[in-house]
Amino acid sequence: MIVWVNGAFGSGKTTLVEELRGLWPEALVFDPEVIGYVLREIVEVPTGDFQDLRLWRRQVAESLVGLVEEYRRPVLVPMTLVNPAYVAEVFGAIEAAGIPLHHFFLKVPEGVLVARIDGRSFTPDDPEQDERVRQWCKGRIAACMAAADTLPTDTVFLDGESSPGELAGLVLRRVAE
């Protein structure tokens, strides 16, 4: 089984997955950004967003299917994925492999997202890069919020302002159904 935790940057995806990991020790955690970072070292990413690389989407789906098939453990995935075509491509490949996929989306008001992003440090040793990353994240908030209406119909929407413990409990109850 794969549990995909989606939402805008600053919505609490990583925090929720960390909470889940503590409550569900057999679960593996897979961050698809790692594949993006590796690909950036090998090929140019013309748009600046590695999700636009078909190879990234294919590698993410194949890695997730491989992890479930090889290790027979649930996999937790904290990743913003809101482009409808990319969601269909990645989720479709996972579902075609017969792997159960639970998709959760953290909904958080824009002002809260901006405050959370502004409060984070991405590259502490490089303040200019830190600010570029903040601006990049904030520049994607509107698209992430709008995408909520285009996500698969079985997406479970969660109040991203709830505590991580409350959210983890909701997720665990839902996947146990």
Salt bridges, closest charged atoms under 4 A:
GLU62 OE2 - ARG58 NE 3.71
GLU89 OE1 - ARG57 NE 2.65
ASP118 OD1 - LYS138 NZ 2.64
ASP130 OD2 - ARG134 NH2 2.81
GLU131 OE1 - ARG134 NH1 3.24
GLU177 OE1 - ARG174 NE 3.61
